[in-house]
Amino acid sequence: MISVIVPTFNEEANICDLIQHIRSCRSGEDIEIIICDAPTSEDKGCKSAEKLGVKAIKSPKASRAFQMNYGAQHADHNILYFLHADARPPANFIVKIQEALAENQFGIFSYKFNSSKWMLKMNSFFTRFDGLFAGGGDQSLFIKKQNFQHLGGFNTKWRIMEDFDFFRRAKKTGLKFTIIKEPLVVSARKYERNSWWKVNYVNFSIFILYLRKGIQAQDRMIDLNRKLL
């Protein structure tokens, strides 16, 4: 029923653990895991995934939007679930997605960080709501395959913010969506490498550029994002 699509770039350290986590959540449901690795990856993430018996493919282009579209093209099931390699969905995520799509056409999860810091708890609290910042990739989009195809997939002209672009396009077409309140767990590694203030300042600056100048400001957005790597 569900194809889980994971775009990766040098994520060997996360891939195997994620695959095992997803499999521990299956409870007998039919599920497909697709690892779509960037051609510029320098690790053995794809080979490690193949050894675990999942579909591991190399994308012709190193672009998250292109990789997710490419993974969707190789998906066998009628529900697509786009998940980051450093995120862990709740144990009942399969049932939650199926329930949500029985009523609406697409959706996202709220999330929490794998950290007890109160400032990160404050950040994650707002992911429960359809606010200005809703729809980012950390919230792991799920959608019926026919609706994804009808919308043309992710816009590959976006090298960053493709997730927000897709979420907003889907809403504008009138598709109904669900925000699942049971959170997935997202890595706090960006916050650990940097500071809470720096990450939020950069994210906010990128979002303002996205809203005001759109796709023309991508180079500046990417430069800002590199400060967090």
ROSE-4610 file (N, C-alpha, C; in Angstrom, 1 decimal, always signed):
// ROSE-4610
residu = [M/M/M/I/I/I/S/S/S/V/V/V/I/I/I/V/V/V/P/P/P/T/T/T/F/F/F/N/N/N/E/E/E/E/E/E/A/A/A/N/N/N/I/I/I/C/C/C/D/D/D/L/L/L/I/I/I/Q/Q/Q/H/H/H/I/I/I/R/R/R/S/S/S/C/C/C/R/R/R/S/S/S/G/G/G/E/E/E/D/D/D/I/I/I/E/E/E/I/I/I/I/I/I/I/I/I/C/C/C/D/D/D/A/A/A/P/P/P/T/T/T/S/S/S/E/E/E/D/D/D/K/K/K/G/G/G/C/C/C/K/K/K/S/S/S/A/A/A/E/E/E/K/K/K/L/L/L/G/G/G/V/V/V/K/K/K/A/A/A/I/I/I/K/K/K/S/S/S/P/P/P/K/K/K/A/A/A/S/S/S/R/R/R/A/A/A/F/F/F/Q/Q/Q/M/M/M/N/N/N/Y/Y/Y/G/G/G/A/A/A/Q/Q/Q/H/H/H/A/A/A/D/D/D/H/H/H/N/N/N/I/I/I/L/L/L/Y/Y/Y/F/F/F/L/L/L/H/H/H/A/A/A/D/D/D/A/A/A/R/R/R/P/P/P/P/P/P/A/A/A/N/N/N/F/F/F/I/I/I/V/V/V/K/K/K/I/I/I/Q/Q/Q/E/E/E/A/A/A/L/L/L/A/A/A/E/E/E/N/N/N/Q/Q/Q/F/F/F/G/G/G/I/I/I/F/F/F/S/S/S/Y/Y/Y/K/K/K/F/F/F/N/N/N/S/S/S/S/S/S/K/K/K/W/W/W/M/M/M/L/L/L/K/K/K/M/M/M/N/N/N/S/S/S/F/F/F/F/F/F/T/T/T/R/R/R/F/F/F/D/D/D/G/G/G/L/L/L/F/F/F/A/A/A/G/G/G/G/G/G/G/G/G/D/D/D/Q/Q/Q/S/S/S/L/L/L/F/F/F/I/I/I/K/K/K/K/K/K/Q/Q/Q/N/N/N/F/F/F/Q/Q/Q/H/H/H/L/L/L/G/G/G/G/G/G/F/F/F/N/N/N/T/T/T/K/K/K/W/W/W/R/R/R/I/I/I/M/M/M/E/E/E/D/D/D/F/F/F/D/D/D/F/F/F/F/F/F/R/R/R/R/R/R/A/A/A/K/K/K/K/K/K/T/T/T/G/G/G/L/L/L/K/K/K/F/F/F/T/T/T/I/I/I/I/I/I/K/K/K/E/E/E/P/P/P/L/L/L/V/V/V/V/V/V/S/S/S/A/A/A/R/R/R/K/K/K/Y/Y/Y/E/E/E/R/R/R/N/N/N/S/S/S/W/W/W/W/W/W/K/K/K/V/V/V/N/N/N/Y/Y/Y/V/V/V/N/N/N/F/F/F/S/S/S/I/I/I/F/F/F/I/I/I/L/L/L/Y/Y/Y/L/L/L/R/R/R/K/K/K/G/G/G/I/I/I/Q/Q/Q/A/A/A/Q/Q/Q/D/D/D/R/R/R/M/M/M/I/I/I/D/D/D/L/L/L/N/N/N/R/R/R/K/K/K/L/L/L/L/L/L]
num = [1/1/1/2/2/2/3/3/3/4/4/4/5/5/5/6/6/6/7/7/7/8/8/8/9/9/9/10/10/10/11/11/11/12/12/12/13/13/13/14/14/14/15/15/15/16/16/16/17/17/17/18/18/18/19/19/19/20/20/20/21/21/21/22/22/22/23/23/23/24/24/24/25/25/25/26/26/26/27/27/27/28/28/28/29/29/29/30/30/30/31/31/31/32/32/32/33/33/33/34/34/34/35/35/35/36/36/36/37/37/37/38/38/38/39/39/39/40/40/40/41/41/41/42/42/42/43/43/43/44/44/44/45/45/45/46/46/46/47/47/47/48/48/48/49/49/49/50/50/50/51/51/51/52/52/52/53/53/53/54/54/54/55/55/55/56/56/56/57/57/57/58/58/58/59/59/59/60/60/60/61/61/61/62/62/62/63/63/63/64/64/64/65/65/65/66/66/66/67/67/67/68/68/68/69/69/69/70/70/70/71/71/71/72/72/72/73/73/73/74/74/74/75/75/75/76/76/76/77/77/77/78/78/78/79/79/79/80/80/80/81/81/81/82/82/82/83/83/83/84/84/84/85/85/85/86/86/86/87/87/87/88/88/88/89/89/89/90/90/90/91/91/91/92/92/92/93/93/93/94/94/94/95/95/95/96/96/96/97/97/97/98/98/98/99/99/99/100/100/100/101/101/101/102/102/102/103/103/103/104/104/104/105/105/105/106/106/106/107/107/107/108/108/108/109/109/109/110/110/110/111/111/111/112/112/112/113/113/113/114/114/114/115/115/115/116/116/116/117/117/117/118/118/118/119/119/119/120/120/120/121/121/121/122/122/122/123/123/123/124/124/124/125/125/125/126/126/126/127/127/127/128/128/128/129/129/129/130/130/130/131/131/131/132/132/132/133/133/133/134/134/134/135/135/135/136/136/136/137/137/137/138/138/138/139/139/139/140/140/140/141/141/141/142/142/142/143/143/143/144/144/144/145/145/145/146/146/146/147/147/147/148/148/148/149/149/149/150/150/150/151/151/151/152/152/152/153/153/153/154/154/154/155/155/155/156/156/156/157/157/157/158/158/158/159/159/159/160/160/160/161/161/161/162/162/162/163/163/163/164/164/164/165/165/165/166/166/166/167/167/167/168/168/168/169/169/169/170/170/170/171/171/171/172/172/172/173/173/173/174/174/174/175/175/175/176/176/176/177/177/177/178/178/178/179/179/179/180/180/180/181/181/181/182/182/182/183/183/183/184/184/184/185/185/185/186/186/186/187/187/187/188/188/188/189/189/189/190/190/190/191/191/191/192/192/192/193/193/193/194/194/194/195/195/195/196/196/196/197/197/197/198/198/198/199/199/199/200/200/200/201/201/201/202/202/202/203/203/203/204/204/204/205/205/205/206/206/206/207/207/207/208/208/208/209/209/209/210/210/210/211/211/211/212/212/212/213/213/213/214/214/214/215/215/215/216/216/216/217/217/217/218/218/218/219/219/219/220/220/220/221/221/221/222/222/222/223/223/223/224/224/224/225/225/225/226/226/226/227/227/227/228/228/228/229/229/229]
x = [+0.8/+0.0/+0.8/+2.0/+2.8/+4.2/+4.7/+6.1/+6.7/+7.7/+8.5/+9.7/+9.8/+10.8/+11.8/+13.1/+14.0/+15.1/+15.2/+16.3/+17.5/+18.7/+19.9/+21.1/+22.0/+23.3/+24.3/+25.2/+26.1/+25.4/+24.4/+23.6/+23.8/+24.9/+25.1/+24.9/+25.3/+25.2/+23.7/+22.8/+21.4/+20.6/+21.0/+20.1/+19.8/+20.8/+20.5/+19.6/+19.8/+19.0/+17.6/+17.4/+16.1/+15.3/+16.0/+15.4/+14.9/+15.7/+15.3/+14.2/+14.2/+13.1/+11.8/+11.8/+10.6/+10.0/+10.9/+10.5/+9.9/+10.4/+9.9/+8.4/+8.0/+6.7/+5.7/+6.1/+5.3/+4.0/+4.1/+3.0/+2.2/+3.0/+2.4/+1.9/+1.8/+1.3/+2.3/+1.8/+2.6/+3.3/+4.6/+5.3/+6.6/+6.9/+8.1/+9.0/+10.3/+11.3/+12.1/+12.2/+13.1/+14.1/+15.3/+16.4/+16.9/+16.8/+17.2/+18.4/+19.5/+20.8/+21.3/+21.9/+22.5/+23.7/+23.9/+25.1/+26.4/+26.3/+27.6/+27.9/+27.1/+27.4/+28.7/+29.4/+30.8/+30.8/+29.7/+29.7/+29.1/+28.8/+28.2/+26.8/+26.1/+24.7/+23.8/+23.9/+23.1/+23.4/+24.7/+25.1/+24.6/+24.7/+24.2/+22.7/+22.0/+20.5/+20.2/+20.9/+20.7/+20.9/+21.9/+22.2/+21.1/+20.3/+19.2/+17.9/+18.0/+16.9/+15.9/+16.3/+15.3/+15.7/+14.9/+15.1/+16.0/+17.2/+18.2/+18.6/+18.4/+18.6/+19.5/+20.2/+21.0/+20.3/+20.1/+19.4/+20.4/+19.9/+20.8/+21.3/+20.5/+20.9/+20.9/+21.8/+21.9/+21.0/+19.8/+18.8/+17.7/+17.3/+16.4/+15.0/+14.6/+13.3/+13.4/+14.5/+14.6/+14.7/+15.4/+15.6/+14.2/+13.4/+12.1/+11.2/+11.2/+10.4/+10.9/+12.2/+12.8/+12.4/+12.4/+12.0/+10.5/+9.7/+8.2/+8.0/+8.8/+8.7/+8.9/+9.7/+10.0/+9.2/+8.2/+7.3/+6.2/+6.0/+5.0/+3.6/+3.5/+2.3/+1.6/+0.3/-0.5/-0.5/+0.3/+0.6/+2.1/+2.4/+3.8/+4.1/+5.2/+5.6/+7.0/+7.2/+8.6/+9.2/+10.3/+10.9/+12.3/+12.8/+14.2/+15.0/+16.2/+17.0/+17.2/+17.2/+17.4/+16.2/+15.0/+13.7/+13.2/+12.5/+11.9/+10.4/+9.6/+8.2/+7.7/+6.5/+6.0/+5.7/+5.6/+5.5/+4.2/+3.2/+1.9/+1.7/+2.8/+2.7/+2.0/+2.0/+1.4/-0.2/-0.7/-2.1/-2.5/-1.7/-2.1/-2.2/-1.3/-1.3/-2.6/-2.8/-4.0/-5.3/-5.4/-6.6/-6.7/-5.6/-5.7/-6.1/-5.6/-5.9/-7.2/-7.9/-9.2/-10.2/-9.7/-10.6/-10.1/-8.8/-8.2/-7.2/-6.6/-5.8/-4.3/-3.9/-2.5/-2.3/-1.1/-0.9/+0.6/+0.8/+2.1/+2.0/+3.2/+3.2/+3.7/+3.3/+4.0/+5.2/+6.2/+7.4/+7.9/+8.8/+9.6/+11.0/+11.9/+13.4/+13.8/+14.9/+15.5/+16.4/+15.8/+16.5/+15.5/+16.0/+15.1/+15.2/+15.9/+16.0/+14.7/+14.3/+13.0/+12.8/+13.9/+13.7/+13.3/+13.8/+13.5/+12.0/+11.7/+10.3/+9.3/+9.7/+8.9/+8.8/+9.9/+9.9/+8.9/+9.0/+8.3/+6.8/+6.4/+5.0/+4.2/+4.7/+4.0/+3.8/+4.5/+4.3/+3.0/+2.3/+0.9/-0.1/+0.2/-0.8/-0.5/-1.5/-1.3/-1.0/+0.3/+0.7/+1.6/+2.2/+3.0/+4.1/+4.7/+5.9/+5.5/+4.3/+3.8/+4.2/+4.6/+4.8/+6.3/+7.2/+8.6/+8.9/+10.0/+10.4/+10.5/+10.9/+11.0/+9.6/+8.5/+7.2/+6.7/+7.6/+7.4/+6.0/+6.0/+4.7/+4.3/+3.0/+2.4/+1.2/+1.1/+0.1/-0.3/-1.6/-2.0/-1.2/-0.8/+0.1/-0.6/-1.9/-2.5/-2.5/-2.6/-2.6/-1.2/-0.2/+1.2/+1.5/+1.0/+1.3/+0.5/-0.7/-1.6/-0.9/-0.3/+0.4/+1.8/+2.2/+3.5/+4.7/+4.4/+5.5/+6.2/+7.4/+8.1/+8.7/+8.7/+9.2/+10.7/+11.4/+12.8/+13.6/+12.9/+13.5/+13.9/+13.3/+13.6/+14.8/+15.9/+17.0/+16.9/+16.1/+15.8/+14.4/+13.7/+12.3/+11.3/+11.7/+10.8/+9.6/+9.8/+8.8/+7.7/+8.1/+7.1/+6.3/+7.0/+6.4/+5.3/+5.6/+4.7/+3.5/+3.7/+2.7/+1.7/+2.2/+1.3/+0.6/+1.2/+0.5/-0.6/-0.3/-1.4/-2.6/-2.3/-3.5/-4.2/-3.5/-4.2/-5.1/-4.8/-5.7/-6.9/-7.0/-8.2/-8.1/-6.9/-6.8/-6.8/-7.5/-7.7/-6.5/-6.0/-4.9/-5.1/-4.2/-4.3/-2.9/-2.9/-1.6/-1.7/-1.0/-1.0/-0.3/-1.1/-0.5/+0.5/+0.4/+1.4/+2.7/+3.7/+4.9/+5.9/+6.6/+7.8/+9.0/+10.1/+11.2/+12.3/+12.7/+13.6/+15.0/+16.1/+17.4/+17.6/+18.2/+18.6/+20.0/+20.6/+22.0/+22.4/+21.5/+21.8/+22.0/+21.1/+21.1/+22.3/+22.7/+23.9/+25.2/+25.2/+26.4/+26.5/+25.4/+25.3/+24.6/+24.0/+23.2/+21.7/+20.8/+19.4/+19.2/+19.8/+19.7/+20.1/+21.2/+21.8/+20.9/+20.4/+19.6/+18.3/+17.7/+16.4/+16.5/+17.6/+17.9/+18.0/+18.8/+19.1/+17.8/+17.0/+15.8/+14.8/+14.7/+13.7/+14.1/+15.4/+15.9/+15.6/+15.8/+15.6/+14.1/+13.2/+11.8/+11.3/+11.9/+11.5/+11.9/+13.1/+13.5/+12.6/+12.2/+11.2/+9.9/+9.4/+8.1/+8.2/+9.3/+9.3/+9.9/+10.9/+11.6/+11.5/+11.0/+10.8/+12.0/+11.8/+12.8/+14.0/+13.9/+15.0/+16.0/+15.6/+16.5/+17.2/+17.1/+17.6/+19.1/+19.9/+21.4/+21.6/+20.9/+21.1/+20.6/+19.5/+18.9/+19.9/+20.5/+21.5/+22.7/+23.2/+24.4/+24.1/+22.9/+22.5/+22.5/+21.8/+21.7/+23.0/+24.0/+25.3/+26.0/+25.6/+26.1/+25.7/+24.7/+24.3/+24.9/+25.6/+26.1/+27.5]
y = [-1.2/+0.0/+1.3/+1.3/+2.5/+2.3/+3.3/+3.3/+4.5/+4.1/+5.1/+5.5/+6.8/+7.3/+8.2/+7.8/+8.5/+9.1/+10.4/+11.0/+11.1/+10.7/+10.7/+11.3/+11.8/+12.3/+12.1/+11.1/+10.7/+10.5/+9.6/+9.3/+7.8/+7.2/+5.8/+5.5/+6.5/+6.3/+6.2/+6.8/+6.8/+5.8/+5.4/+4.6/+3.2/+2.5/+1.2/+1.2/+2.2/+2.3/+2.7/+3.6/+3.9/+2.7/+2.0/+0.8/-0.2/-0.4/-1.3/-0.7/+0.6/+1.2/+1.1/+1.3/+1.2/-0.2/-1.2/-2.6/-3.0/-2.4/-2.7/-2.1/-1.2/-0.6/-1.3/-2.3/-2.8/-3.5/-4.3/-5.1/-5.8/-6.3/-7.1/-6.4/-5.1/-4.3/-4.4/-4.3/-4.2/-2.9/-2.8/-1.6/-1.7/-0.7/-0.7/+0.5/+0.2/+1.3/+1.5/+2.8/+3.2/+4.2/+3.9/+4.8/+5.4/+6.7/+7.3/+8.2/+7.7/+8.4/+9.4/+10.4/+11.4/+10.8/+11.1/+10.6/+11.1/+12.1/+12.7/+12.2/+11.3/+10.7/+9.9/+10.1/+9.5/+8.3/+7.9/+6.8/+5.5/+4.5/+3.3/+3.1/+4.2/+4.1/+3.2/+3.4/+2.6/+1.1/+0.7/-0.7/-1.3/-0.5/-0.9/-1.2/-0.3/-0.5/-1.7/-1.9/-3.1/-4.4/-4.4/-5.6/-5.9/-4.9/-5.1/-5.4/-5.6/-6.0/-5.0/-3.7/-2.7/-2.2/-1.4/-0.9/+0.4/+0.3/+1.3/+1.8/+3.0/+3.5/+4.8/+5.0/+6.2/+7.2/+8.4/+9.4/+9.9/+10.2/+10.8/+12.2/+12.9/+14.3/+14.4/+15.2/+15.5/+16.7/+16.4/+17.4/+16.7/+17.2/+16.5/+16.4/+17.5/+17.5/+16.4/+16.4/+15.4/+14.0/+13.8/+12.5/+11.9/+12.8/+12.4/+12.0/+12.8/+12.5/+11.2/+11.0/+9.8/+8.6/+8.7/+7.6/+7.3/+8.4/+8.2/+7.4/+7.7/+7.0/+5.5/+5.1/+3.7/+3.0/+3.8/+3.3/+2.4/+1.3/+0.3/+0.5/+1.3/+1.4/+2.7/+2.8/+3.9/+5.0/+4.8/+5.9/+6.2/+7.5/+7.9/+8.6/+8.2/+8.8/+9.3/+10.6/+11.1/+11.4/+10.7/+10.8/+11.1/+12.0/+12.3/+11.1/+11.0/+9.9/+10.0/+11.2/+11.4/+11.6/+11.2/+11.2/+9.8/+9.7/+8.4/+8.5/+7.9/+8.0/+7.2/+7.6/+6.8/+5.4/+4.5/+3.1/+2.8/+3.6/+3.3/+4.2/+4.6/+5.6/+5.1/+3.8/+3.2/+3.3/+3.0/+3.0/+4.5/+5.4/+6.8/+7.4/+7.0/+7.5/+7.0/+5.7/+5.1/+5.7/+6.0/+6.7/+8.1/+8.8/+10.2/+10.2/+9.3/+9.3/+8.7/+8.1/+7.6/+8.8/+9.9/+11.1/+12.3/+12.4/+13.5/+13.0/+13.9/+13.5/+13.5/+14.3/+14.3/+14.7/+14.7/+15.2/+15.2/+15.6/+15.7/+15.3/+15.1/+14.8/+16.0/+16.1/+17.0/+16.3/+17.0/+16.3/+16.9/+16.1/+16.5/+16.2/+16.9/+16.6/+15.5/+14.9/+13.9/+14.7/+15.6/+16.5/+16.9/+17.1/+17.6/+19.1/+19.8/+21.2/+21.9/+22.8/+23.4/+24.3/+24.9/+25.7/+24.9/+23.7/+22.8/+22.3/+22.1/+21.7/+22.8/+24.0/+25.1/+25.1/+24.9/+24.9/+23.8/+22.6/+21.5/+21.6/+22.3/+22.4/+23.0/+24.0/+24.7/+23.8/+22.7/+21.8/+21.1/+21.2/+20.6/+21.3/+22.5/+23.4/+23.8/+24.3/+24.7/+26.2/+26.5/+27.9/+28.2/+29.4/+29.9/+29.0/+28.3/+27.4/+26.0/+25.7/+24.3/+23.7/+22.5/+21.8/+21.6/+21.8/+21.6/+20.1/+19.7/+18.3/+17.5/+18.1/+17.4/+16.8/+17.4/+16.9/+15.7/+15.3/+14.0/+13.9/+14.4/+14.5/+13.1/+12.8/+11.6/+12.0/+11.3/+11.7/+10.5/+10.5/+9.5/+9.7/+8.6/+8.7/+9.5/+9.3/+10.0/+11.5/+11.9/+13.3/+13.9/+13.2/+13.6/+13.8/+12.8/+12.9/+14.0/+14.2/+15.3/+16.7/+16.8/+18.1/+18.2/+17.2/+17.2/+17.0/+16.4/+16.1/+17.4/+17.2/+18.4/+19.2/+20.5/+21.3/+21.3/+20.7/+20.5/+21.8/+22.9/+24.2/+24.7/+24.2/+24.5/+23.6/+24.2/+23.4/+23.4/+24.2/+24.3/+24.9/+24.5/+24.9/+24.2/+23.1/+22.4/+21.8/+21.5/+20.9/+21.9/+23.2/+24.2/+24.5/+24.6/+24.9/+23.8/+22.6/+21.5/+21.6/+21.8/+21.8/+23.0/+24.1/+25.3/+25.1/+24.5/+24.2/+23.2/+22.2/+21.2/+21.8/+22.7/+23.4/+24.3/+25.0/+25.9/+25.2/+23.9/+23.2/+22.7/+22.9/+22.5/+21.1/+20.4/+19.1/+19.3/+18.4/+18.4/+17.7/+18.2/+17.5/+17.4/+16.5/+16.2/+16.4/+17.0/+17.0/+16.0/+15.0/+13.9/+14.4/+14.4/+15.0/+14.1/+12.8/+11.9/+12.1/+12.6/+13.2/+12.1/+12.4/+11.7/+12.3/+11.7/+12.2/+12.6/+13.9/+14.5/+14.7/+14.5/+14.7/+16.2/+16.5/+17.9/+18.2/+17.5/+17.6/+19.0/+19.7/+21.0/+22.0/+21.8/+22.6/+22.3/+21.0/+20.6/+21.1/+21.2/+21.7/+23.2/+23.9/+25.3/+25.7/+26.8/+27.2/+27.3/+27.3/+27.5/+28.8/+29.9/+31.2/+31.2/+30.6/+30.6/+29.9/+28.7/+27.9/+28.6/+29.1/+29.8/+31.1/+31.8/+33.0/+32.7/+31.6/+31.2/+30.7/+29.9/+29.3/+30.4/+31.4/+32.5/+33.4/+33.6/+34.4/+33.7/+32.4/+31.7/+31.8/+31.6/+31.6/+33.0/+34.1/+35.4/+35.6/+35.1/+35.2/+34.4/+33.2/+32.4/+33.1/+33.7/+34.4/+35.7/+36.4/+37.7/+37.7/+36.8/+36.8/+35.5/+34.4/+33.2/+32.5/+31.9/+31.0/+31.8/+33.1/+34.0/+34.1/+33.9/+34.0/+32.8/+31.7/+30.4/+30.4/+31.1/+31.1/+31.6/+32.7/+33.3/+32.4/+31.7/+30.7/+29.6/+29.1/+28.0/+28.4/+29.6/+30.1/+30.2/+30.7/+30.7/+29.3/+28.4/+27.0/+26.3/+26.7/+26.1/+26.4/+27.5/+27.9/+26.9/+26.1/+25.1/+23.7/+23.6/+22.2/+22.0]
z = [+0.0/+0.0/+0.0/+0.7/+0.9/+0.3/-0.4/-0.9/-0.1/+0.7/+1.5/+0.7/+0.3/-0.5/+0.3/+0.3/+1.1/+0.2/+0.0/-0.8/+0.1/-0.4/+0.5/-0.2/+0.6/+0.2/+1.4/+1.2/+2.2/+3.6/+3.5/+4.7/+5.1/+4.8/+5.2/+6.7/+7.5/+8.9/+9.4/+8.6/+9.0/+8.3/+7.1/+6.2/+6.8/+7.3/+7.9/+9.1/+10.0/+11.1/+10.7/+9.7/+9.3/+8.7/+7.9/+7.3/+8.4/+9.4/+10.4/+11.2/+11.4/+12.2/+11.4/+10.1/+9.3/+9.3/+9.2/+9.2/+10.6/+11.6/+13.0/+13.1/+12.2/+12.3/+11.4/+10.6/+9.6/+10.0/+11.0/+11.6/+10.5/+9.5/+8.5/+7.3/+7.3/+6.2/+5.0/+3.8/+2.6/+2.5/+2.4/+2.4/+1.5/+0.8/+0.0/+0.4/+0.5/+0.9/-0.3/-0.7/-1.8/-1.4/-1.4/-1.1/-2.5/-2.6/-3.9/-3.6/-3.9/-3.5/-4.6/-4.1/-5.1/-5.8/-7.0/-7.8/-7.2/-6.4/-5.9/-4.5/-3.9/-2.6/-2.7/-1.6/-1.5/-0.6/+0.0/+0.9/+0.2/+1.0/+0.5/+1.0/+1.1/+1.5/+0.7/-0.6/-1.6/-1.4/-1.4/-1.2/+0.1/+1.1/+2.4/+2.4/+1.7/+1.6/+0.8/-0.3/-1.1/-0.3/+0.5/+1.3/+2.3/+2.6/+3.5/+2.7/+1.4/+0.6/+0.2/+0.3/-0.2/-1.6/-2.2/-3.5/-3.3/-3.8/-3.7/-5.1/-5.5/-6.8/-6.7/-7.8/-7.9/-8.8/-8.3/-9.1/-10.2/-11.4/-12.4/-12.0/-11.1/-10.7/-9.2/-8.7/-7.3/-6.9/-6.7/-6.4/-5.6/-4.4/-3.6/-4.3/-5.0/-5.7/-6.8/-7.6/-8.6/-8.1/-7.0/-6.4/-5.9/-5.3/-4.8/-6.0/-7.0/-8.2/-8.8/-8.9/-9.5/-8.6/-7.3/-6.4/-6.7/-6.8/-7.0/-8.3/-9.4/-10.6/-10.5/-9.5/-9.3/-8.2/-7.7/-6.7/-7.2/-6.5/-7.0/-6.3/-5.2/-4.5/-4.7/-4.3/-4.6/-3.5/-2.5/-1.5/-1.5/-1.6/-1.6/-0.2/+0.4/+1.7/+1.6/+1.6/+1.5/+2.9/+3.1/+4.5/+4.4/+5.3/+5.4/+6.2/+5.8/+6.4/+7.9/+8.4/+9.8/+10.6/+10.1/+10.8/+11.0/+12.1/+12.5/+12.8/+11.9/+12.1/+13.3/+13.8/+15.0/+14.6/+15.6/+15.3/+14.5/+14.7/+14.0/+12.7/+12.1/+11.1/+9.9/+9.6/+8.4/+8.6/+9.8/+10.0/+10.0/+10.6/+10.6/+9.2/+8.4/+7.0/+6.3/+6.4/+5.8/+6.3/+7.6/+8.1/+7.6/+7.5/+7.0/+5.5/+4.7/+3.3/+3.0/+4.0/+3.8/+3.8/+4.4/+4.4/+3.5/+3.4/+2.6/+1.6/+0.8/-0.3/+0.0/+1.0/+1.4/+2.8/+3.3/+4.7/+5.1/+6.3/+6.9/+8.4/+9.0/+10.4/+11.2/+12.4/+13.3/+13.8/+14.4/+14.8/+16.1/+16.7/+17.9/+17.6/+18.3/+18.1/+19.1/+18.7/+19.7/+20.7/+21.3/+22.3/+23.3/+24.5/+25.6/+25.8/+25.0/+25.2/+24.9/+25.9/+25.8/+24.6/+24.1/+22.9/+21.7/+21.6/+20.5/+20.7/+21.9/+22.2/+21.8/+22.0/+21.5/+20.0/+19.3/+17.8/+17.3/+17.9/+17.4/+17.7/+18.8/+19.2/+18.0/+17.3/+16.3/+15.0/+14.9/+13.7/+13.8/+14.9/+15.0/+14.2/+13.8/+13.2/+11.8/+11.1/+9.7/+9.7/+10.1/+10.2/+8.9/+9.0/+7.9/+7.5/+8.5/+8.2/+8.0/+7.9/+7.7/+6.4/+6.3/+5.0/+4.7/+5.6/+5.4/+5.3/+4.7/+4.4/+5.7/+6.8/+8.1/+8.5/+8.0/+8.4/+7.5/+6.6/+5.9/+5.2/+4.0/+3.2/+2.8/+2.9/+2.3/+1.4/+0.3/-0.7/-1.6/-2.1/-3.0/-4.3/-4.9/-6.1/-7.2/-7.5/-8.6/-8.4/-7.1/-6.9/-7.0/-6.6/-6.8/-8.3/-9.1/-10.5/-11.2/-10.7/-11.2/-11.0/-9.8/-9.5/-10.2/-10.9/-11.6/-10.7/-9.5/-8.6/-8.0/-7.5/-7.0/-8.1/-8.0/-9.1/-9.0/-10.0/-10.0/-10.2/-10.5/-10.6/-9.3/-8.2/-6.9/-6.4/-6.0/-5.5/-3.9/-3.4/-2.0/-1.9/-0.8/-0.5/-1.5/-2.1/-3.0/-2.2/-0.9/-0.1/+0.2/+0.6/+0.8/-0.5/-1.6/-2.8/-3.2/-3.0/-3.3/-2.3/-1.1/-0.1/-0.4/-0.8/-1.1/-2.4/-3.4/-4.7/-4.4/-3.6/-3.3/-2.6/-1.7/-1.0/-2.0/-2.9/-3.8/-4.8/-5.1/-6.0/-5.3/-4.0/-3.2/-2.6/-2.7/-2.1/-0.6/+0.1/+1.5/+2.2/+3.3/+3.9/+5.4/+6.0/+7.4/+8.0/+9.2/+10.0/+11.1/+11.0/+12.1/+13.3/+14.4/+15.7/+16.4/+16.1/+16.7/+16.0/+16.7/+16.0/+15.6/+14.5/+14.2/+14.9/+15.0/+15.7/+14.7/+14.8/+13.8/+14.5/+13.8/+14.4/+14.7/+15.8/+16.2/+15.8/+14.9/+14.6/+14.1/+13.4/+12.9/+14.1/+15.1/+16.3/+17.2/+17.1/+17.9/+17.3/+16.0/+15.3/+15.4/+15.4/+15.5/+16.8/+16.8/+18.0/+17.6/+18.6/+18.3/+17.6/+18.1/+17.5/+16.0/+15.7/+14.3/+13.4/+13.8/+12.9/+12.6/+13.7/+13.5/+12.6/+12.9/+12.1/+10.6/+10.3/+8.9/+8.3/+9.0/+8.5/+8.2/+9.1/+8.9/+7.7/+7.6/+6.5/+5.1/+5.1/+3.9/+3.5/+4.6/+4.3/+3.8/+4.4/+3.9/+2.5/+2.1/+0.7/-0.2/+0.3/-0.5/-0.7/+0.3/+0.2/-0.7/-0.5/-1.2/-2.6/-2.8/-4.1/-4.8/-4.1/-4.8/-5.4/-6.5/-7.1/-7.5/-7.8/-8.2/-7.1/-5.8/-4.7/-4.2/-5.1/-4.6/-4.3/-5.1/-4.8/-3.4/-3.1/-1.7/-0.6/-0.9/+0.1/+0.3/-0.8/-0.7/+0.1/-0.2/+0.5/+2.0/+2.4/+3.8/+4.4/+3.7/+4.2/+4.4/+3.6/+3.8/+5.1/+5.7/+7.0/+8.1/+7.8/+8.8/+8.6/+7.6/+7.2/+8.0]
